Amino acid sequence: MSNSAMTGDELVRALATLANPHRLRVIAALVQKRSYVSQLARELGIGRALLQVHLRKLEAAGLVSAQLELSDDGKAMKFYEVRPFAFQLTPEVIRAAAETLTTPGDAPDERTKGSAR
């Protein structure tokens, strides 16, 4: 994933997702090796429930991917790994991304339409 092919909404979602210290630590750990939730929770010193919340947000933003695998004892384990991504933020990239935003606030306020303030 690179920001040259991202919409404004995708860029906002990725940057907002990365603006959390827990998620940065998750990415840093997964760069070293792919891991499953219990192992990653132990390594990072956070609860599995909280970790799963952060992993879902990272996955929704396209920054990590998950794959179910069976352990030797037949237990299903969900392994996570970092997806390649790169962001180059420049004023021009932000301008282009802003043109594709579909979030609330991109339409002119009806109360000020036509006013000459």
C-alpha positions in Angstrom: 0.0 0.0 0.0 1.3 3.4 -0.9 -0.4 6.8 -0.5 -0.1 7.5 -4.2 -3.0 5.0 -4.8 -5.0 5.9 -1.7 -8.2 7.9 -1.5 -8.4 10.7 1.1 -10.6 8.5 3.2 -8.1 5.6 3.1 -5.2 8.0 4.0 -7.1 9.4 6.9 -8.0 5.9 8.2 -4.4 4.7 7.9 -2.9 7.8 9.6 -5.5 7.8 12.4 -4.9 4.1 12.9 -1.2 4.7 13.3 -1.7 7.6 15.7 -1.9 5.2 18.6 1.1 4.1 20.6 -0.2 0.6 21.1 -0.7 0.1 17.4 2.8 1.4 16.7 4.1 -1.2 19.1 2.0 -3.9 17.4 3.4 -3.0 14.0 7.0 -2.9 15.4 6.6 -6.4 16.9 5.0 -7.8 13.7 7.8 -6.4 11.6 10.2 -8.7 13.5 8.0 -11.8 13.0 4.4 -12.7 12.3 2.6 -13.8 15.5 -0.6 -15.0 17.0 -2.7 -13.0 19.5 -1.6 -14.8 22.7 2.1 -14.7 21.9 1.9 -11.1 20.8 -0.1 -10.1 23.9 2.6 -11.6 26.2 5.4 -9.9 24.2 3.7 -6.5 24.4 2.4 -6.9 28.0 -1.2 -6.0 27.1 -4.4 -8.0 27.4 -5.6 -10.2 24.5 -9.0 -8.4 24.3 -7.3 -5.0 24.0 -4.8 -6.4 21.5 -7.6 -7.8 19.4 -9.3 -4.4 19.2 -6.0 -2.9 18.0 -5.4 -5.7 15.5 -8.9 -5.3 14.0 -8.3 -1.6 13.5 -4.9 -2.3 11.9 -6.5 -4.9 9.6 -9.4 -2.7 8.6 -6.9 0.0 7.6 -5.0 -2.5 5.5 -1.8 -2.3 7.5 -1.8 -5.9 8.8 -3.3 -9.2 7.5 -4.4 -12.3 9.3 -4.5 -16.0 8.4 -6.0 -18.9 10.3 -3.7 -21.9 10.8 -3.9 -25.1 12.7 -1.3 -25.9 15.3 0.1 -29.4 15.7 -2.5 -30.1 18.4 -5.3 -29.1 16.1 -6.0 -25.7 17.7 -7.0 -22.9 15.3 -4.6 -19.9 15.6 -4.9 -16.6 13.8 -1.5 -15.3 12.8 -0.9 -11.6 11.9 1.7 -10.0 9.8 2.5 -6.5 8.5 1.4 -5.7 5.0 3.9 -3.6 3.0 3.0 0.1 3.2 4.7 3.4 2.6 3.5 6.9 3.1 5.1 10.1 1.7 3.2 13.1 3.0 3.7 16.3 1.1 1.4 19.3 0.7 0.6 18.1 -2.8 -0.3 14.5 -1.6 -2.6 16.0 1.0 -4.2 18.3 -1.5 -4.9 15.4 -3.9 -6.2 13.2 -1.1 -8.5 16.0 0.2 -10.2 16.2 -3.2 -11.4 12.6 -2.8 -12.6 12.8 0.8 -16.2 11.6 1.3 -16.4 12.1 5.1 -18.9 14.5 6.6 -17.8 18.1 6.4 -16.9 18.0 2.7 -20.2 19.6 1.6 -20.8 23.3 2.2 -22.9 24.1 5.2 -26.4 24.8 4.1 -26.8 27.7 6.5 -23.9 29.7 4.8 -24.8 28.8 1.2 -25.1 32.0 -0.7 -24.2 34.3 2.2 -21.6 36.9 1.5 -19.9 36.9 4.9 
